[in-house]
Amino acid sequence: SFNTGNELLKNLNRFAEQKTNWIVKSLIVITKNLITYAIKADEYIEKNPTVYLSRKNLGDFEHESCLIKAARTIHNSFKLCLNDRNEEIYQSRRNSVYFFVGQELKIYFNLQNRDLAKNMEKVLISKQQDLPDLSSIDKSQAITYLYYSGAIACGEGDFKTAYLKFKYAFQLCSKNDLKHKESILIYLIPLKFLITKKYPNLIKLRLFRKNYEIYQPILSSLLIGDLKNFDKNFNQFEKFFLKKNLYLVLEKLRTFVVLKLIKKIYRLEGSSSHLKIPIIARGLEFSINHINNENLTRKKNAISIFSTDEAECILANLIYSGYMKGYLSHTNGILVLSKKDPFPK
């Protein structure tokens, strides 16, 4: 089925070169079917490696999956639409460019092939002025493109771009489209905090059960500077975050848990601009262990015992990243904070 579908799309691409956008509906249907066939074919080959070996003897690429082959054929459909020079926009195949981009990005995301995904984005940027606005095309196509483009941006550490794309995708969803909204919020919840420093409404979040289950304990830990519970829930969903390209986002969130803890210590010390680093180290110990400092066994191999050097390293990174204003006095063992706005927003 995969080989037949792949050849069918190749032939239709050639046939469509001289046609207007009426042909695109057929291209879209065959593309969707081809991706389904490719996934099933790859699953079958994985379970039946002897089939793969026989294909290899016929001269196939050694490590090329059916999904990659499908992506190559779909890319020709993408170019067919992108390079349409029909000046009548309602007849132009360019109106469907984002459908094929979205399907390719979906494949590259699932295969974790960031290089090919980035190449697609570069092509889009170079042709932006010739493409329709996302608000003017089919909403489902726009949402699919924005979702996978944003997910790939997350994996690259471009959190602002990812946030803007997921925000736009969420806005394009209809009021009752809870399924797509929940998928988008998996990214939008942590990204919104990173970019705007605003906490989501946990009461409204209850509408999305999966999101609430994942993020309620993480956000609660973030609110009070609780490293132990943050790490516990981070570790519980670690594989999920890796699969979704969210690992870097959650690592970044952990920085804000530490920052929240430093702010609490700052207030407990009377908002003094001079904080003793040993006190901060003990605060970090308590946040990770939930054990009173007096009960911590300070012996070799004792877990999570913070030295002042480790605390200084954490504080130096916070200062360097712009989350705190001040400097470290290593000789005196003191964090000296700016008297004006020590924790910039």
Phi, psi and omega in degrees: 000321181295311182299320179296314179296321179296315179293323179298315180292322177300313181294321180292326176300317179294317180296326187281351186303325182256013183254162176272194190286358178297333183285342188295327179302319178293320178299320181294314181299314181293324178298314179299316179294321181298319179296318178298315179297320182296317179298314181294322180295317179295320178296320180293316180296323179296322180279340182231074185300337179296329177295318179298318181296322179293324178292322180299321179294337179276359175101013177293157173299141190297320186241018185272124180275165176295327178297321178294318177298318178298318180299323180296318179290319179296327178298326176293325175294320177300312180296324178301319179282318183298321186266011177294126183258012179297120183283342176280102190299327181288344177256357186280140176288348180298337179299340183252011180305315187291337175297311183289326175297315181300319180291321177294315179298324178299317178295312182294325177296313181294331179268357182056041178257086185288328182298313179295323179296316180296324178297321178298316181296322179297319178298316180299316181298319182293336183250013189306320184292341180265358186258153177291154176292145181301332181288346184259357183255176178306127186298322181296323178291319179295317182295317179299314179299310183298322181298307184285329175295319178294320180297321180290323176298324176301315181295336179271356181081011179269076190290326181293315178299316179299315181300314182296324181288318178291324178298316180293318178300319180296319180294331180282342180291143176289163185303321185263008181276068185291330181297309180290324179299319180296319179296320180290321182295336175307324178267318190294327182300304180289326181293321180298321179293316181299321186273319186253347184063025178256133178280139177288158178281109184293334178292314177294328181296338179298340178295337183244092191304313183297316179296320180296318180299320182282312194263341181302310179292328179291315180291325177297320177295322180295323182295329186244002179072040184261096183290326183297310181289326176299310181297322180300313182284327174299312180295324180299323183251020185303313180298321178297314180296322177296315181298324184270004183065029182256001185300315180296325179296315181290326175300319179294322178299324181300326177302324181284336173294315177298316181299320178298321178296317179298320179297321179296318178297318179302314180290320179296333178270018176076027181057035178288142178282353178243110179248131179287128183297323176302325178294319178296319178299318178294325177296320177295320178300313182294320181296326181276325186259336186058036178233135178303141184305327182293335184266358179285127179278110183270072179235170178300138179072005174295138188281143171055038174270116185272128172273164178294329178297318178295319178297319178299320180298315178298315181294321179298320179294321178295320178293315181298323182281355177087011180277341176223149173254123179159195179207166181257133172256094184297319182300318183267354181064044186227141168265119179258112182264151176297138179287338178248116177056062182292339180234085183302144179273000000 
